[in-house]
């Protein structure tokens, strides 16, 4: 289970893997509720779609507590943004 610190709130946010399936992104089973969630292809942070009665905090291997209230980042969003950012900065001579 991986996470990053949210650049705005500083809260630890889960990184949830998702794969393209019939035109939408379907997540791996969510650690917060055990269900798979469906998202469109727009990059960025996601709110947790977990049913409120089934939501629960989870603990990362290093002891960090992750909350569904902070949502999650889809891995494709994070990786695509990072790679594009690095490529753009490298081409512009920044890196």
Order of alpha helices (4+ residues) and beta strands (2+ residues): beta-beta-beta-beta-beta-beta-beta-beta-beta-alpha
